[in-house]
Amino acid sequence: QVQLVESGGGLVQAGGSLRLSCVVSGNIFNIRAMAWYRQAPGNQRELLAVITIDGTTNYADSVKGRFTISRDNAKNAVYLQMNSLKPEDTAVYYCKSGSYYSGSYYPDFNSWGQGTQVTVSS
């Protein structure tokens, strides 16, 4: 069974930085693309960043230039470095395994993790 455990969230002032981590169990990490999503209250879950098995990355316009996704295949971990944070970045952040082809990300049908709360104060 695949488990996704996110960590690293917290309260930060606007303009600050946070680094989120996600550890994946279940022997799938090295064969899957990984992504970060976020969901703010009352909003749909938003895809932010994708990293493929070979390290190719893709970002949503809302975070391009401020967020960086990376992965460590030896540790089964994916990270999201978030810089220049804004109050509108406040949300619960989730990682997700999946596949990426033809410019689209397809999340796996496994359970979501508990997420990690990021709160950016103005």
DSSP file (Angstrom, degrees, kcal/mol; ACC not computed):
  #  RESIDUE AA STRUCTURE BP1 BP2  ACC     N-H-->O    O-->H-N    N-H-->O    O-->H-N    TCO  KAPPA ALPHA  PHI   PSI    X-CA   Y-CA   Z-CA
    1    1 A Q              0   0    0      0, 0.0     2,-0.3     0, 0.0    26,-0.1   0.000 360.0 360.0 360.0 132.9    0.0    0.0    0.0
    2    2 A V        -     0   0    0     24,-0.1     2,-0.4    25,-0.1   109,-0.3  -0.610 360.0-171.2 -80.4 133.0    1.3    3.4   -1.0
    3    3 A Q  E     -A   25   0A   0     22,-1.2    22,-2.4    -2,-0.3     2,-0.5  -0.988   7.8-163.2-125.1 138.3    1.6    6.0    1.8
    4    4 A L  E     -A   24   0A   0     -2,-0.4     2,-0.5    20,-0.2   110,-0.4  -0.981   6.3-173.1-120.1 123.9    2.4    9.7    1.3
    5    5 A V  E     -A   23   0A   0     18,-2.1    18,-2.2    -2,-0.5     2,-0.3  -0.946   5.2-166.4-125.0 111.7    3.6   11.7    4.3
    6    6 A E  E     +A   22   0A   0     -2,-0.5     2,-0.3    16,-0.2    16,-0.2  -0.657  15.0 159.5 -95.3 150.8    4.0   15.4    3.9
    7    7 A S  E     +A   21   0A   0     14,-2.3    14,-2.7    -2,-0.3   109,-0.1  -0.964  35.3  74.6-156.6 170.1    5.8   17.7    6.3
    8    8 A G        +     0   0    0     -2,-0.3    11,-0.3     1,-0.3   108,-0.1   0.365  59.8 132.4 104.9  -4.7    7.4   21.1    6.6
    9    9 A G        +     0   0    0     12,-0.1     2,-0.3     9,-0.1    -1,-0.3  -0.124  21.3 127.4 -71.4 175.6    4.5   23.4    6.6
   10   10 A G  E     -d  118   0B   0    107,-0.8   109,-2.8   106,-0.1     2,-0.5  -0.987  57.7 -52.2 166.0-168.1    4.0   26.2    9.1
   11   11 A L  E     +d  119   0B   0     -2,-0.3     2,-0.3   107,-0.2   109,-0.2  -0.875  54.7 165.0-102.5 129.2    3.3   29.9    9.6
   12   12 A V  E     -d  120   0B   0    107,-2.5   109,-2.4    -2,-0.5     2,-0.1  -0.983  34.9-111.2-142.9 150.8    5.5   32.4    7.7
   13   13 A Q  E >   -d  121   0B   0     -2,-0.3     3,-2.3   107,-0.2    72,-0.2  -0.458  50.9 -82.0 -78.7 155.5    5.4   36.0    6.8
   14   14 A A  T 3  S+     0   0    0    107,-2.3    72,-0.2     1,-0.3    -1,-0.1  -0.297 120.3  30.1 -54.9 137.5    4.8   37.2    3.3
   15   15 A G  T 3  S+     0   0    0     70,-3.2    69,-0.6     1,-0.3    -1,-0.3   0.265  99.4 115.7  92.2 -10.9    8.1   37.2    1.4
   16   16 A G    <   -     0   0    0     -3,-2.3    69,-2.3    69,-0.2     2,-0.3  -0.075  57.2-123.5 -83.3-174.3    9.4   34.3    3.4
   17   17 A S        -     0   0    0     66,-0.2     2,-0.3    67,-0.2    66,-0.2  -0.928  20.0-178.8-133.5 153.5   10.3   30.7    2.5
   18   18 A L  E     - B   0  82A   0     64,-2.1    64,-3.4    -2,-0.3     2,-0.5  -0.978  16.7-145.5-144.8 153.5    9.4   27.2    3.4
   19   19 A R  E     - B   0  81A   0    -11,-0.3     2,-0.3    -2,-0.3    62,-0.2  -0.973  16.4-158.8-123.6 116.8   10.6   23.8    2.2
   20   20 A L  E     - B   0  80A   0     60,-2.7    60,-2.1    -2,-0.5     2,-0.3  -0.682   5.4-160.8 -92.8 146.9    8.0   21.0    2.1
   21   21 A S  E     -AB   7  79A   0    -14,-2.7   -14,-2.3    -2,-0.3     2,-0.4  -0.930   7.9-170.8-125.8 151.8    9.0   17.3    2.1
   22   22 A C  E     -AB   6  78A   0     56,-1.7    56,-2.2    -2,-0.3     2,-0.5  -0.963   6.2-161.0-143.0 124.2    7.1   14.2    1.1
   23   23 A V  E     -AB   5  77A   0    -18,-2.2   -18,-2.1    -2,-0.4     2,-0.5  -0.904  10.3-155.6-107.3 134.2    8.2   10.7    1.8
   24   24 A V  E     -A    4   0A   0     52,-2.7     2,-0.3    -2,-0.5   -20,-0.2  -0.918   9.3-173.2-114.0 129.5    6.6    7.9   -0.3
   25   25 A S  E     +A    3   0A   0    -22,-2.4   -22,-1.2    -2,-0.5    51,-0.0  -0.793  52.0  72.6-112.5 161.5    6.4    4.3    0.8
   26   26 A G  S    S-     0   0    0     -2,-0.3    -1,-0.1   -24,-0.2   -24,-0.1   0.599 101.4 -89.7 111.7  14.2    5.2    1.3   -1.2
   27   27 A N  S    S+     0   0    0     -3,-0.2    -1,-0.1     1,-0.1    -2,-0.1   0.790 102.7 100.4  60.1  32.8    8.0    0.7   -3.7
   28   28 A I    >   +     0   0    0      2,-0.1     3,-2.0    48,-0.1     4,-0.5   0.537  47.0  94.2-117.2 -12.2    6.6    2.9   -6.4
   29   29 A F  G >  S+     0   0    0      1,-0.3     3,-1.4     2,-0.2    -4,-0.0   0.873  83.1  51.5 -56.8 -45.1    8.7    6.0   -6.1
   30   30 A N  G 3  S+     0   0    0      1,-0.3    -1,-0.3    43,-0.1    -2,-0.1   0.501 114.0  44.3 -75.1  -1.2   11.3    5.2   -8.7
   31   31 A I  G <  S+     0   0    0     -3,-2.0     2,-0.4     2,-0.1    -1,-0.3   0.300 104.3  73.1-120.8   8.1    8.8    4.5  -11.4
   32   32 A R  S <  S-     0   0    0     -3,-1.4    67,-0.2    -4,-0.5     2,-0.2  -0.920  72.3-124.8-125.5 147.8    6.4    7.4  -10.9
   33   33 A A  E     -E   98   0B   0     65,-2.2    65,-2.0    -2,-0.4     2,-0.3  -0.488  33.0-143.7 -72.2 159.7    6.3   11.0  -11.5
   34   34 A M  E     -EF  97  51B   0     17,-2.7    17,-2.9    63,-0.2     2,-0.3  -0.943  17.4-175.4-129.8 152.2    5.5   13.1   -8.5
   35   35 A A  E     -EF  96  50B   0     61,-2.0    61,-2.0    -2,-0.3     2,-0.4  -0.967  19.7-135.8-143.5 157.2    3.5   16.3   -8.0
   36   36 A W  E     +EF  95  49B   0     13,-2.3    12,-2.9    -2,-0.3    13,-1.5  -0.961  25.0 178.0-113.3 136.4    2.6   18.9   -5.4
   37   37 A Y  E     -EF  94  47B   0     57,-3.3    57,-2.4    -2,-0.4     2,-0.3  -0.806   9.5-158.3-122.9 166.7   -1.0   20.2   -5.1
   38   38 A R  E     -EF  93  46B   0      8,-1.8     8,-3.5    -2,-0.3     2,-0.4  -0.988   3.4-162.3-144.1 157.0   -2.6   22.6   -2.7
   39   39 A Q  E     -E   92   0B   0     53,-2.2    53,-2.2    -2,-0.3     6,-0.2  -0.942   4.4-164.7-142.5 118.1   -6.1   23.2   -1.6
   40   40 A A    >   -     0   0    0      4,-0.4     3,-2.4    -2,-0.4    51,-0.1  -0.654  46.4 -76.8 -93.8 156.1   -7.3   26.4    0.1
   41   41 A P  T 3  S+     0   0    0      0, 0.0    -1,-0.1     0, 0.0     3,-0.1  -0.282 119.4   9.3 -55.6 129.9  -10.7   26.5    1.9
   42   42 A G  T 3  S+     0   0    0      1,-0.3     2,-0.3    -3,-0.1    -3,-0.0   0.421 112.0 103.0  82.0  -2.1  -13.6   26.7   -0.5
   43   43 A N  S <  S-     0   0    0     -3,-2.4    -1,-0.3     1,-0.1     2,-0.1  -0.748  74.1-107.9-112.4 159.4  -11.3   26.0   -3.5
   44   44 A Q        -     0   0    0     -2,-0.3    -4,-0.4     1,-0.1     2,-0.2  -0.434  50.4 -85.8 -75.2 158.3  -10.6   23.0   -5.7
   45   45 A R        -     0   0    0     -6,-0.2     2,-0.5    -2,-0.1    -6,-0.2  -0.491  48.8-148.5 -66.8 133.3   -7.3   21.2   -5.3
   46   46 A E  E     -F   38   0B   0     -8,-3.5    -8,-1.8    -2,-0.2     2,-0.5  -0.904   8.5-132.3-113.7 128.5   -4.7   22.9   -7.6
   47   47 A L  E     +F   37   0B   0     -2,-0.5   -10,-0.2   -10,-0.2     3,-0.1  -0.669  30.8 170.4 -77.3 125.9   -1.8   21.2   -9.3
   48   48 A L  E     -     0   0B   0    -12,-2.9    12,-2.9    -2,-0.5     2,-0.3   0.839  54.1  -0.4-105.1 -46.8    1.3   23.3   -8.7
   49   49 A A  E     -FG  36  59B   0    -13,-1.5   -13,-2.3    10,-0.2     2,-0.4  -0.999  51.4-161.0-154.5 146.5    4.4   21.4   -9.8
   50   50 A V  E     -FG  35  58B   0      8,-2.5     8,-1.8    -2,-0.3     2,-0.4  -0.974   1.9-170.3-130.2 143.0    5.4   18.1  -11.4
   51   51 A I  E     -FG  34  57B   0    -17,-2.9   -17,-2.7    -2,-0.4     6,-0.2  -0.987  15.5-146.7-133.9 127.7    8.7   16.2  -11.6
   52   52 A T    >   -     0   0    0      4,-2.6     3,-1.5    -2,-0.4   -19,-0.1  -0.212  35.0 -94.6 -83.3 177.1    9.2   13.2  -13.8
   53   53 A I  T 3  S+     0   0    0      1,-0.3    20,-0.1     2,-0.1    -1,-0.1   0.861 127.2  47.9 -60.6 -35.8   11.4   10.2  -13.1
   54   54 A D  T 3  S-     0   0    0      2,-0.1    -1,-0.3     1,-0.0   -21,-0.0   0.366 125.0-100.4 -90.8   7.0   14.2   11.8  -15.1
   55   55 A G    <   +     0   0    0     -3,-1.5     2,-0.2     1,-0.3    -2,-0.1   0.502  68.2 150.8  94.1   3.6   13.9   15.1  -13.3
   56   56 A T        -     0   0    0     -5,-0.0    -4,-2.6     1,-0.0     2,-0.3  -0.516  30.2-156.3 -68.3 136.2   11.9   17.1  -15.9
   57   57 A T  E     -G   51   0B   0     -6,-0.2     2,-0.3    -2,-0.2    -6,-0.2  -0.810  18.1-175.4-119.3 156.8    9.8   19.7  -14.1
   58   58 A N  E     -G   50   0B   0     -8,-1.8    -8,-2.5    -2,-0.3     2,-0.3  -0.985  10.6-163.0-149.1 141.3    6.7   21.7  -14.9
   59   59 A Y  E     -G   49   0B   0     -2,-0.3   -10,-0.2   -10,-0.2     2,-0.2  -0.921  22.9-114.0-130.6 150.0    5.0   24.4  -12.9
   60   60 A A    >>  -     0   0    0    -12,-2.9     3,-1.5    -2,-0.3     4,-1.4  -0.501  35.8-116.5 -71.2 150.7    1.6   26.2  -12.7
   61   61 A D  T 34 S+     0   0    0      1,-0.3    -1,-0.1     2,-0.2     3,-0.1   0.825 111.6  66.5 -58.9 -31.1    1.8   29.8  -13.7
   62   62 A S  T 34 S+     0   0    0      1,-0.2    -1,-0.3     3,-0.0   -14,-0.1   0.711 116.5  23.5 -66.5 -20.2    0.8   30.8  -10.1
   63   63 A V  T X> S+     0   0    0     -3,-1.5     4,-2.3   -15,-0.2     3,-2.3   0.445  86.1 129.2-124.1  -4.3    4.0   29.5   -8.7
   64   64 A K  T 3< S+     0   0    0     -4,-1.4     4,-0.1     1,-0.3   -15,-0.0  -0.302  81.1  15.5 -58.8 132.1    6.5   29.6  -11.6
   65   65 A G  T 34 S+     0   0    0      2,-0.5    -1,-0.3     1,-0.1     3,-0.1   0.249 126.3  58.3  88.3 -13.3    9.7   31.4  -10.6
   66   66 A R  T <4 S+     0   0    0     -3,-2.3    17,-2.0     1,-0.2     2,-0.3   0.695  98.9  52.5-115.3 -33.8    8.9   31.1   -6.9
   67   67 A F  E  <  -C   82   0A   0     -4,-2.3    -2,-0.5    15,-0.2     2,-0.4  -0.806  60.4-165.1-109.3 147.3    8.6   27.4   -6.2
   68   68 A T  E     -C   81   0A   0     13,-2.4    13,-3.0    -2,-0.3     2,-0.4  -0.989   5.4-156.1-133.8 125.3   11.0   24.6   -7.1
   69   69 A I  E     +C   80   0A   0     -2,-0.4     2,-0.3    11,-0.2    11,-0.2  -0.791  21.3 164.5 -97.9 142.7   10.2   20.9   -7.0
   70   70 A S  E     -C   79   0A   0      9,-1.7     9,-3.0    -2,-0.4     2,-0.3  -0.953  18.5-150.2-148.6 166.5   12.9   18.3   -6.6
   71   71 A R  E     -C   78   0A   0     -2,-0.3     2,-0.5     7,-0.3     7,-0.2  -0.989  10.9-154.4-142.9 151.8   13.2   14.7   -5.8
   72   72 A D  E >>> -C   77   0A   0      5,-2.9     5,-1.9    -2,-0.3     3,-1.0  -0.909   9.7-170.4-124.6 100.1   15.7   12.3   -4.1
   73   73 A N  T 345S+     0   0    0     -2,-0.5     3,-0.5     1,-0.3    -1,-0.1   0.793  84.7  59.5 -65.4 -27.8   15.2    8.9   -5.5
   74   74 A A  T 345S+     0   0    0      1,-0.2    -1,-0.3    -3,-0.1   -44,-0.0   0.792 114.3  36.5 -69.6 -26.5   17.5    7.3   -2.9
   75   75 A K  T <45S-     0   0    0     -3,-1.0    -1,-0.2     2,-0.2    -2,-0.2   0.375 104.4-124.7-105.9   3.0   15.3    8.6   -0.1
   76   76 A N  T  <5 +     0   0    0     -4,-0.6   -52,-2.7    -3,-0.5     2,-0.4   0.907  68.5 135.2  53.0  42.9   11.9    8.2   -1.9
   77   77 A A  E   < -BC  23  72A   0     -5,-1.9    -5,-2.9   -54,-0.2     2,-0.4  -0.922  42.9-165.9-128.5 147.8   11.3   11.8   -1.2
   78   78 A V  E     -BC  22  71A   0    -56,-2.2   -56,-1.7    -2,-0.4     2,-0.3  -0.975  15.1-160.8-128.5 145.7   10.1   14.8   -3.1
   79   79 A Y  E     -BC  21  70A   0     -9,-3.0    -9,-1.7    -2,-0.4     2,-0.4  -0.854  14.3-155.8-127.4 157.3   10.5   18.4   -2.0
   80   80 A L  E     -BC  20  69A   0    -60,-2.1   -60,-2.7    -2,-0.3     2,-0.6  -0.898   9.5-160.9-135.1 106.9    8.9   21.8   -2.7
   81   81 A Q  E     -BC  19  68A   0    -13,-3.0   -13,-2.4    -2,-0.4     2,-0.6  -0.779  12.8-165.5 -85.8 122.1   11.0   24.8   -2.0
   82   82 A M  E     +BC  18  67A   0    -64,-3.4   -64,-2.1    -2,-0.6     2,-0.3  -0.941  11.2 173.7-117.6 117.6    8.7   27.8   -1.7
   83   83 A N        +     0   0    0    -17,-2.0   -66,-0.2    -2,-0.6   -67,-0.2  -0.750  59.2  24.1-116.8 164.7   10.2   31.3   -1.9
   84   84 A S  S    S-     0   0    0    -69,-0.6    -1,-0.2    -2,-0.3   -67,-0.2   0.900  84.1-160.5  49.3  48.3    8.6   34.8   -2.0
   85   85 A L        -     0   0    0    -69,-2.3   -70,-3.2    -3,-0.2   -69,-0.2  -0.260   7.8-159.3 -66.1 146.7    5.5   33.4   -0.3
   86   86 A K    >   -     0   0    0    -72,-0.2     3,-2.3   -71,-0.1     4,-0.2  -0.844  32.2-109.6-121.7 157.1    2.3   35.4   -0.6
   87   87 A P  G >  S+     0   0    0      0, 0.0     3,-1.8     0, 0.0    33,-0.4   0.845 117.7  63.5 -55.5 -32.8   -0.9   35.3    1.6
   88   88 A E  G 3  S+     0   0    0      1,-0.3   -48,-0.0    31,-0.1    -3,-0.0   0.556  88.0  70.5 -71.7  -5.7   -2.7   33.7   -1.4
   89   89 A D  G <   +     0   0    0     -3,-2.3    -1,-0.3     2,-0.0     2,-0.2   0.524  69.7 121.5 -82.7  -6.4   -0.3   30.7   -1.0
   90   90 A T    <   +     0   0    0     -3,-1.8     2,-0.3    -4,-0.2    29,-0.2  -0.411  41.1 103.5 -61.1 123.3   -2.1   29.8    2.2
   91   91 A A  E    S- H   0 118B   0     27,-1.9    27,-2.9    -2,-0.2     2,-0.5  -0.968  76.5 -78.4-178.6 173.3   -3.5   26.3    1.8
   92   92 A V  E     -EH  39 117B   0    -53,-2.2   -53,-2.2    -2,-0.3     2,-0.4  -0.880  48.4-146.4 -92.4 131.0   -3.0   22.6    2.7
   93   93 A Y  E     -EH  38 116B   0     23,-2.7    23,-1.9    -2,-0.5     2,-0.3  -0.829  17.7-176.2-106.7 136.7   -0.3   21.2    0.5
   94   94 A Y  E     -E   37   0B   0    -57,-2.4   -57,-3.3    -2,-0.4     2,-0.3  -0.946  16.4-145.2-129.8 147.1   -0.2   17.6   -0.7
   95   95 A C  E     -E   36   0B   0     -2,-0.3    18,-0.5   -59,-0.2     2,-0.3  -0.767  20.9-174.3-103.9 162.0    2.1   15.4   -2.7
   96   96 A K  E     -E   35   0B   0    -61,-2.0   -61,-2.0    -2,-0.3     2,-0.2  -0.974  20.1-133.2-158.0 136.7    0.9   12.8   -5.1
   97   97 A S  E     +E   34   0B   0     -2,-0.3    11,-2.8   -63,-0.2     2,-0.3  -0.550  47.2 117.6 -85.2 158.6    2.3   10.0   -7.3
   98   98 A G  E     -EI  33 107B   0    -65,-2.0   -65,-2.2     9,-0.3     2,-0.3  -0.958  55.2 -74.1 177.1-158.2    1.2    9.6  -10.9
   99   99 A S  E     - I   0 106B   0      7,-2.0     7,-3.3    -2,-0.3     2,-0.4  -0.940  27.5-155.9-130.8 153.7    2.3    9.7  -14.5
  100  100 A Y  E     + I   0 105B   0     -2,-0.3     2,-0.3     5,-0.2     5,-0.2  -0.968  27.9 140.4-135.7 117.1    3.1   12.6  -16.8
  101  101 A Y  E >   + I   0 104B   0      3,-2.0     3,-1.7    -2,-0.4    -2,-0.1  -0.992  60.9  15.8-155.6 153.7    2.8   12.5  -20.6
  102  102 A S  T 3  S-     0   0    0     -2,-0.3     3,-0.1     1,-0.3    -1,-0.1   0.822 129.0 -59.2  52.1  35.4    1.7   14.7  -23.4
  103  103 A G  T 3  S+     0   0    0      1,-0.2     2,-0.3    -3,-0.0    -1,-0.3   0.574 115.3 103.6  79.4   8.6    1.8   17.7  -21.1
  104  104 A S  E <   -I  101   0B   0     -3,-1.7    -3,-2.0     2,-0.0     2,-0.4  -0.940  61.3-136.8-128.0 149.4   -0.7   16.4  -18.6
  105  105 A Y  E     -I  100   0B   0     -2,-0.3    -5,-0.2    -5,-0.2   -58,-0.0  -0.875  12.3-165.2-106.0 134.4   -0.4   14.9  -15.2
  106  106 A Y  E     -I   99   0B   0     -7,-3.3    -7,-2.0    -2,-0.4    -2,-0.0  -0.912  15.7-143.6-121.7 101.7   -2.4   11.9  -14.2
  107  107 A P  E     -I   98   0B   0      0, 0.0    -9,-0.3     0, 0.0   -73,-0.0  -0.308  22.7-108.8 -67.4 148.4   -2.5   11.2  -10.4
  108  108 A D        -     0   0    0    -11,-2.8     2,-0.2     1,-0.1   -11,-0.1  -0.301  24.6-114.9 -69.6 158.5   -2.6    7.6   -9.2
  109  109 A F  S    S+     0   0    0     -2,-0.0     2,-0.2     2,-0.0    -1,-0.1  -0.105  78.7 113.1 -88.7  37.4   -5.7    6.2   -7.7
  110  110 A N  S    S-     0   0    0    -13,-0.2  -107,-0.1    -2,-0.2     2,-0.0  -0.574  77.1 -78.1 -99.6 172.8   -4.1    5.8   -4.3
  111  111 A S        -     0   0    0   -109,-0.3     2,-0.2    -2,-0.2    -1,-0.1  -0.319  42.5-117.6 -71.4 149.1   -5.1    7.7   -1.2
  112  112 A W        -     0   0    0      1,-0.1   -16,-0.1   -16,-0.1    -1,-0.1  -0.506  30.2-117.9 -75.6 152.3   -4.0   11.2   -0.5
  113  113 A G        -     0   0    0    -18,-0.5  -108,-0.2    -2,-0.2    -1,-0.1  -0.098  34.1 -94.2 -76.8-173.6   -1.8   12.0    2.5
  114  114 A Q        -     0   0    0   -110,-0.4  -109,-0.1     1,-0.1    -1,-0.1   0.658  60.9-141.1 -80.4 -14.8   -2.9   14.2    5.3
  115  115 A G        -     0   0    0   -111,-0.2     2,-0.4   -20,-0.1   -21,-0.2  -0.015   8.9 -99.7  78.5 171.5   -1.2   17.2    3.8
  116  116 A T  E     - H   0  93B   0    -23,-1.9   -23,-2.7  -109,-0.1     2,-0.3  -0.998  30.1-123.8-135.6 131.2    0.7   20.0    5.5
  117  117 A Q  E     - H   0  92B   0     -2,-0.4  -107,-0.8   -25,-0.2     2,-0.5  -0.560  22.2-170.3 -80.4 129.4   -0.7   23.4    6.3
  118  118 A V  E     -dH  10  91B   0    -27,-2.9   -27,-1.9    -2,-0.3     2,-0.5  -0.984   4.2-176.2-117.0 125.3    1.0   26.5    5.0
  119  119 A T  E     -d   11   0B   0   -109,-2.8  -107,-2.5    -2,-0.5     2,-0.6  -0.985   5.7-166.8-125.1 123.5   -0.1   29.8    6.3
  120  120 A V  E     -d   12   0B   0     -2,-0.5     2,-0.3   -33,-0.4  -107,-0.2  -0.941   9.7-154.2-113.3 118.9    1.3   33.1    5.0
  121  121 A S  E      d   13   0B   0   -109,-2.4  -107,-2.3    -2,-0.6    -2,-0.0  -0.636 360.0 360.0 -92.7 149.9    0.6   36.2    7.0
  122  122 A S              0   0    0     -2,-0.3    -1,-0.1  -109,-0.2  -109,-0.1   0.449 360.0 360.0 -89.7 360.0    0.6   39.6    5.4
